[in-house]
């Protein structure tokens, strides 16, 4: 694929860092990142989109967001899972209908992107083999993930329709419990108890079985620990955590602890370490208080879901967060690699990958948008990862899981 000037502006700063734990890799690699990065198939498992994506209001070619087609090409980001996300709300027939409507709107937007607006630039992958084929054709690649099984409703009939539209992973929950599983972050606004199902519900277990049958990857990001462990025990196919980091490095409820990571390894799955500031570095109480005060000034209730913010509030909220984060040394690509190191040492290089959560609050110093993707490769090389390891981290492991999920689907 032709790429416009890859940038490595952050790489030099990495070599000056001395606070990293002993790395999973060894000495810095002599490989030139500017030569390696354009040859690596890079895959990001989590890029959120707004409801008006692929319209005149949000042109995916050059929209002023962290990911657009020009930024993907410039930064050598080959593949993005664009996310069909809906927020958790009260479980009423009206809200289920609204959630499904919003989900179908986002599916339609992704199809407009690949089928109508820019088919010469980007194609939609329905199978793992499509990814490599489209890249070989010189195109960018879109894939589809569904975040929050709430949009499926209670009868699961929508799942087959989502599959036909291209959904290739589904997460059971988001922030707040639903009828499928408990969330890592119960919603006080929705009246959630700490654990509603003690993990995955009976309906959730049926969903996992049907996901396995269809060949859709099951995603445990945002699930409670017990729901994640239940999912790993129930799934006949490897499972992914599409955008999570490491609890032992940063003690955040959204991160995976060692027990869950080891279960993920035993399952054959992969954790996609996410470039999300709050998951990579723990916020001090003063920073959390400042963020809550910012939300209050804008009339918002914490925790703020950026993806559902009104358009008029997106910019002031993002600017306020950036000002606050800058006072407390926000996470950078060095911190991202710290989490990768820990996971690789614990569960092995075959079970770790990379994601951004761009559009949903992700983005760190050094990887603030798709143009800066080469900086992650440079950081991995500086930490001593081999070319083979980097290829696995950047997409090889996720594609292995995807292929295995497809194989098991055929057996089932």
Buried (B, 14 or more C-beta within 10 A) or exposed (E): BEBEEBBBEBBEBBEEBEEEEEBBBEEBBEBEBBEBBBEBBBBBBBBBBBBEBBBEEBBBBEBEBBBBBBBBBBBBBBBBBBBBBBBBBEBEEEBBEBBBEBBBBBBBBBBBBBEEBBEEBBBBBBEBEBBBBBBEEEBBBBBBBBBBBBBBBEEBEBBEBBBEBBBBBBBBBBBBBBBBBBBBBBBEEBEBEEBBBEBBBEBBBBBBBBBBBBBBBBBBBBBBBBBBBBBBBBBBBBBBBBBBBBBBBBEBEBBBBBEBBBBBBEBBBBBBBBBBBBBBBEBEEEBBEBBBEBBEEBEBEEBBBBBEBEEEBBEEBBEBBEEBBEEEEBBBBBBBBBBBBBBBBBBEBBBBBBBBBBBBBBBBBBBBBBBBBBBBBBBBBBBBBBBEBBBBBBBBBBBBBBBBBBEBBEEE
